[in-house]
């Protein structure tokens, strides 16, 4: 079969560290656990039998072979992260060719898949160890509030395309699932520290056993980012400091496992001066804490049950925009049942978000306090039509306080045409449910000092009639191994959008008056050029044809639906120069962004790593070597430029 071919080394070494072992392993899965790299092994060192059992979990809700997953999925491994030289989660995500990652300033990023990229992009679901981290405020991610101990990440599964049947509304254009290692795989002490032209950071982690079958790790990390500059050389007051600490504990007994983990963090920006020279903006300040518990049980009949609950508290102070505080409770249950040629996966969840949002200078929300509930039920049936043909049918019903119950159906078909080729197709209905910004935003708010110059609510008025954005999505994918050293993956996609968010000339009422098509192709290749040298490449193209619906009065709206390049490509080279010396190179090009226009750029990054002795590694990363600086997002007048830089890092594992 496809996954047992030697070329799988090329494809999988880039992308898979292993399965998420949240239940007892059978004999087959123990081989997968070896491939997971729990001992820190490179996938090049694994046997074919081990490689045959390397698995992913985000596509179907179960552990399955990557080669037979009916989705456009790219997996970033722990070794990929280490060899990239990246120091933050958004920078790591640049390794996935099916994501668009644009840096806005020192800490803010715009991250999306398949279009609609923005600082408040709202069509990409992000999870960290099963905890959804998007904010109910705008159904997106504050990237300056999300980070992890990168050394403890097992893998990041990046799905571009719909994932709503399993993950719910807002898993529209993709799912990013960050999976950290079990505590038992991170025993002992690790310390890392680094610094360079524009940033510095340090982290420490320690793991130990706790009782029979239990393991614990604790960690702490801190980062400091310097101010950026505009093209004219003006300093942007966006410097950032952040500290985070947390723990994870895992227990395993017979056929059950239990995980308890949590994090706490705080951060702040530089003092930002005054708006129009009149209104002090102060700092952006963030803080948060979360606690998650997960229990899994596997039964003798092959069925398994997972129950997960978490609490997440977040706070943000931003006098310019708004200052939200939110408390979220989430409960989720999944039950998998094998029935002959069928494998049923069903479950449900409940989520409650309670927030209080203080008005900012420019924006406010009415009412300022809110409590929202979401309830969902889902059913998925994987049907083995033949040895080489599998059909997956799924539907999720999700209820929200704004639009009631939304249905999220999907159909996927996977066909292993030959030992070296796998074809798959998918048809889905996706929904982006309303957020508080869609229904309750006003600008400027009544209490803002700006109302002395601009009447309240004269710029934006909340869209009380705003309903869900919806799309029908068709995907066709292909994977192949044309030779022993080469693997290929390609996906074509087509979205038919309706009821996209729009407005009208001020005062702009938030409406659903845009429709149209979004389509493109994404693909990547991996080639083992020599025993110690691997190459990879990725390309994504995107086209948007959006138009106003009859009755709209907003002629600019289609041009304001995100800011996306027509194409982007990336080339990576990883070369082991000698047993203790590594050279990694990444070259990427991003086409120009149309509105506001941002010129195309090419970035060339280089990393040299030296294992001084067992347990001690030193690396030097050089970034943006091709040009003095470039912008990636924002208006030309005041956007940040990102200059050449160097970062020296040392890692110690005694």
Secondary structure, 3 states (H helix, E strand, C coil): CHHHCCCHHHHHHHHCCCCCCCCCCCHHHHHHHHHCCCCCCCHHHCCHHHHCCCEECCCCCCCEEHHHCCCEEEEEEHHHHHHHCCCCHHHHHHHCCCCEEEECCCCCEEEECCCCCCCCCCCEEEEECCEECCECCCCECCHHHCCCCHHHEEEEEEEECCCHHHHCCCCCCEEEEEEECCHHHCCEEEEEEEEECCEEEEEEEEEEECCCCEEEEEEEEEEEECCEECCCCCEECCCEEEEEEEEEEEEEECCEEEEEEEEEEEEEECCCCEECCCEECCCCEEEEEEEEEEEEEECCCCCEEEEEEEEEEEEEECCCCEEEEEEEEEEEEEEEEEECCEEEEEEEEEEEEEEEEEECCCEEECCCEEEEEEEEEEEEEEEEEECCEEEEEEEEEEEECCCEEEEEEEEEEEEEEECCEEEEEEEEEEEECCCHHHHHEEECCCCCHHHHCCCCCCCEECCCCCCCEEEEEEEEEEEEEEECCEEEEEEEEEEEEEEEEECCCCCEECEEEEEEEEEEEEEEEEEEEECCEEEEEEEEEEEEEEEECCCCCCCCHHHHCCCCCCEEEEEEEEEEEECCEEEEEEEEEECCEECCEECCEEEEEEEEEEEEECCEEEEEEEECCCCCEECCCCCCCCCCEEECEEEEEEEECC
